Amino acid sequence: MTRARVLIRPKEGILDPQGQAVERALPALGFEGVTNVRVGRLVELEVEDTSQVRAMCERLLANPLIEDYEVHVVENAGSPA
Amino acid sequence: MRFGVIRFPGSCDEVDALMACERFGEAELLWHADPDLRGVDAVIIPGGFSYGDYLRAGAIARFAPAMESVGEFALRGGPVLGICNGFQVLCEAGLLPGALLTNESTRFVCRQVQLEVVNRDTPFTRACEKDEPLSIPVKHTTGRYYAPESALDELEAHGQVVLRYAEGQNPNGSMRDIAGICNSQKNVMGLMPHPEHAVDPLTGSDSGGRLFASLAAHVGELLAAA
C-alpha cells in the first residue's frame, strides 16, 4: 500500500470566507503581516494503485468546479506480505 | 398525482416536505437505498444534512441508489425539486450547474426572505402570480450559489434563473442574488429557501405552496394528455 496525501483548496478567485476569518483573527493574537489566507482540506489515504487517486479527486474528493487539488505520494505504508 | 420525497440518513425536512406535498396531491417517502421510485410523478430531494454533509454538502448523497434512479427519471423529463440540501445534492450530481459554498458571513442564517420569481414559465413556478414576491424562510450555512461568470450569463440568457433574493435580502452572498435555478430542460430545479416551511398562514406565509401547486398542475396536465 502507498500513502497518498491530497491537498484541496478553494480555486483562485473564489471567495474564501473561512480564510478571511482566520486572516482577521491572527492580528488579534499579535501575528502581523499575514495575507492571502486560504483554508482547504487534507485527505490522507492508503491505496494499492496511486494512479487512481486523481480520478478519485475528480469524482468525489474534490469538486473541480470550485476546488483545486494536488496529489502527493508520500511513502510506502507497508511492504506486501 | 403522486409526489415522492427521498429520505436520506441525515435528512431533517422530509416530513415537512411530505406534508406540504400532501396539500396538493398524494405523497410518500422514498428511501435513499432503494432504487425503486415507486412510479411517483415528481421527486422532492428535501433539506437536511444527508450523510452528515461529510466531505462537502451533498457529495456522498449523490451516489445513493435512489439518486441514480432520479438521474434517469430526470433524463426522461420527470420533474425533480431539490430544496436546500437537495439543491446541493443536485449540483453535486451534475443535474444542475454550479455549486453551493459556505455563506459569505461563515455563519448559519435563519430568516424569512422575499423572493422575486424571475421565470414563471417553469413546472415549478407556473402557479405564481405576476409580480407577486414569495415569502419563504432560509436556514443554511452552505448556500452561496456559485458558477463561473460565463455559466451565469448562460443561465440568465436561457431563463434558468428561476428565483432571486429581493434587493438587499441576499442572505449568503450568492452570485447575482440567485436563490433558485433550473436545468436547461426546465424539469430539474434547486433552491436554497424552504418552500415546505411556508405552506400555511399559521407560520407566517403560504407562498411556498405555489411551487407544489405548480408541480401538481404541471403533472396533472401531463397525465391528462397521456
Interface residues (C-beta under 8 A of the other chain):
Chain A: P10 I14 L15 P17 Q18 A21 L60 L61 N63 L65 I66
Chain B: L55 R56 A59 F63 E92 G98 A99 L101 T102 N103 E104 S105 T106 R144 Y146 A147 P148 G173
